[in-house]
Amino acid sequence: MEETNNSDSIRPFRSAIITLVGRPNSGKSSLINTIIGEEVSIVSPLPQTTRLNTRGIYTSDTLQLVFVDTPGIHQGRHTLNHAMLQEARRAIDDSVDLLCYLVDCSRDFGEEERYAATLVAQVKQTPVIIIFNKIDAVPAPQKCIDAFFRLFPALAPHPRISLSATLPQARETFLAAIDRFIAQGPLYFDPDDLTDATMRQIAAEYIRKQVIAATSAEVPHATFVEIDSYRELDGQHNITATIHVETSGQRGIIVGKSGSVITRIKKAARADICRIAGAPVSLTCHVKVSPRWRDNPSFLRLMGVPFEP
């Protein structure tokens, strides 16, 4: 019997760096989390939840995808908002293999969408795919898609897909759509890595997630979580954090009556961190008033938020 040489059928390892952009709450973080199968980017109903470019990593036997989750494209009034917009623009301008533009079908298109679409239309070298998200939330998704291209005809030549980022089938829909854009490439990260974020960064984000869940109105936007200390000792992760707010009123809301709210925040954040760390967690949180920190470039840089005037 003639032997068959299967070497030609073995597909080389492929990899890509993929940036996701879109206006706030368009579903970028949700899609990354669905693909990876873990919450590497915090998700909430609050617009502008993502503040910095974060990376999620999906690895299979033959493929590695490095996702850059960017802040929602918007123009706010604070220095922090400008820093977030700079972060998103840097991600668009960086040399990546694919740019995914998420469009929220559940909301009307406004100035934020117009600004995002204009930025994406200026991309010339990087392949772009348009992802119409939240199609489960509208009765006629195609009407939304048609309306989008009537407003932004310059984007019509780009390939597009429709999905609902929070549903499990979104992963296969997305992976099938981008397959042709993924070329042979290196293994950028260890196969077990889900994100390039440190445990300090992950802890800060999970604490902020619980602040968002426990409060409302302007309080989450005025909150910044700083990890003062993160130590692993005798199999336990010991964390001390400072939750910065801008006013004493905001501090009172986060602390709550007899410390009830901050206790709830710590308990939920500790559970999240424990799941990721795979070990017991001790968490101490202080709440500090740092007036107008969102408009203080020195504070932002100190906390790791890059900003160029």
Secondary structure, 3 states (H helix, E strand, C coil): CCCCCCHHHCCCCEEEEEEEECCCCCCHHHHHHHHHCCCCCCCCCCCCCCCCCEEEEEECCCEEEEEEECCCCCCCCCHHHHHHHHHHHHHHHCCCCEEEEEEECCCCCCHHHHHHHHHHHCCCCCCEEEEEECHHHCCCHHHHHHHHHHHCHHHCCCCEEECCCCCCHHHHHHHHHHHHHCEECCCCCCCCCCECCCHHHHHHHHHHHHHHHHCCCCCHHHCEEEEEEEEEECCEEEEEEEEEECCHHHHHHHHCHHHHHHHHHHHHHHHHHHHHHCCCEEEEEEEEECCCHHHCHHHHHHCCCCCCC
